[in-house]
């Protein structure tokens, strides 16, 4: 009888242990070695370590678990737990996030980080939560440049008639329409082939993405337009997150922030390092006079201010305050 009771207790214990163990997925669209990928792996490592293996997270690199837009849908449905997503794709569900990409709003990564970590970032995160999406941390993707396969872009007029791939992001589309280009929205996972086959003439991305996904192989000209900042909102499904214990929620939030610190550090360090590496790879860089680009994109502010007057004004004021610090 004692042996039977012992076996029963062991089975119950093993079942309870198995039931307590949880495995989740985190999706992102970046290549191996990109700061987004490295930080996602760090997040998974921290969560496993701090939950003693009760929670494990599989990282789906290069859209393995779906592209950014698909991941937003899955986050809201609760079929995927986490995503180091794209600002543009997230803005499809939470338009307020797109405001972080207002043209020429930020002059440095540090300035953008200060704003995202403040009251404006909290307000945007609150808007996301209403859509079933939790912003656990604001990671970085960098400040974006413009590349193409045919010529240097020195002024807005040089973009006339060029088909420029953009994310499926209304803000970026508005910027390039204002600059006279023909924006062509497309998933990042399709971009290299589209450039190689000249379906589009060019694209815009931070140097980190251009380098890690080898876009420079088919884009010999990069103009340092610095036209917009791009965050990497680190997202969680509200459905999944609310199912966790308060202790595990705290562990996950802290892991997201800590992994985000690694992401930000890598983005800052690589942003200038890659300038030399890309030159060595045969890329021709050119700087631009930002004044005509800034002037041409002022209608973008007018359009978005009409929809979100208070938030746009708060963002602009916060950006100015951060720049003055």
Secondary structure, 3 states (H helix, E strand, C coil): CHHHHHHHHHHHHHHHHHHHCEEEEEECCCCCCCHHHHHHHHHHHHHHHHCCCCEEEEEEHHHCCCCHHHHHHHHHHCCCCEEECCHHHHHCCCHHHHHHHCCCCCCCHHHHHHHHCCHHHHHHHHHHHCCCEEEEEEEEEEECEEEECCCCCCCHHHHCCCEEEECCCHHHHHHHHHCCCEEEECCHHHHHHHHHCCCCCEEEECHHHHHHCCHHHHCCEEEECCCCEEEEEEEEEHHHHHCCCHHHHHHHHHHHHHHHHHHHHHHHHHHHHHHHHHHHCCCEEEECCHHHHHHHCHHHHHHHHHHCHHHHHHHHHHHHHHHHC
